[in-house]
Amino acid sequence: MTAAPPVGGQTVRAFVPKPLPSIPSVGVDAALREEIDQQLLALGRLVSASSLLPDTRLFL
């Protein structure tokens, strides 16, 4: 599906995806929540470590 609203007097096109179905919903139990929390902590450590580098392109 695309939308073509006028912007600044010009017609533009954008891809607008269909909404995701709400059924079946994602079940988040305690074990999954713990795993998500651990991954968020690891990501935070990675961001923190990259801020110490003079050039973050060297890190990746």
C-alpha positions as CSV (number, residue, x, y, z in Angstrom):
1,M,0.0,0.0,0.0
2,T,1.3,3.5,-0.8
3,A,0.2,6.9,0.3
4,A,0.7,10.0,-1.9
5,P,0.0,13.1,0.2
6,P,1.0,16.5,-1.1
7,V,4.1,17.9,0.6
8,G,5.3,21.4,-0.1
9,G,3.2,21.5,-3.3
10,Q,4.8,18.3,-4.5
11,T,3.3,14.8,-4.6
12,V,5.4,12.2,-2.8
13,R,5.0,8.5,-2.4
14,A,5.8,6.4,0.7
15,F,5.4,2.8,1.6
16,V,2.9,2.3,4.4
17,P,2.8,-1.4,5.6
18,K,-0.4,-3.0,6.7
19,P,-0.8,-3.2,10.5
20,L,0.5,-6.3,12.2
21,P,-2.1,-8.7,13.5
22,S,-2.7,-8.6,17.2
23,I,-3.6,-12.3,17.4
24,P,-1.8,-14.3,18.4
25,S,-0.3,-12.0,20.9
26,V,3.3,-12.5,22.1
27,G,3.4,-14.2,25.4
28,V,6.2,-12.8,27.7
29,D,6.8,-15.0,30.7
30,A,9.3,-14.5,33.4
31,A,12.1,-16.4,31.6
32,L,11.7,-14.4,28.4
33,R,11.5,-11.1,30.4
34,E,14.8,-12.1,32.1
35,E,16.4,-12.8,28.8
36,I,15.3,-9.5,27.3
37,D,16.6,-7.7,30.4
38,Q,20.0,-9.4,30.1
39,Q,20.2,-8.5,26.4
40,L,19.4,-4.9,27.2
41,L,22.1,-4.8,29.8
42,A,24.6,-6.2,27.3
43,L,23.6,-3.6,24.7
44,G,24.1,-0.8,27.3
45,R,27.6,-2.1,28.0
46,L,28.4,-2.1,24.3
47,V,27.2,1.5,23.9
48,S,29.2,2.5,27.0
49,A,32.3,0.9,25.7
50,S,32.0,2.5,22.3
51,S,31.7,5.9,23.9
52,L,35.3,5.5,25.3
53,L,36.8,5.1,21.8
54,P,38.3,8.1,20.0
55,D,36.7,6.8,16.7
56,T,33.7,4.4,17.0
57,R,34.3,3.2,13.4
58,L,37.4,1.4,14.8
59,F,35.2,-0.6,17.2
60,L,33.1,-2.2,14.5
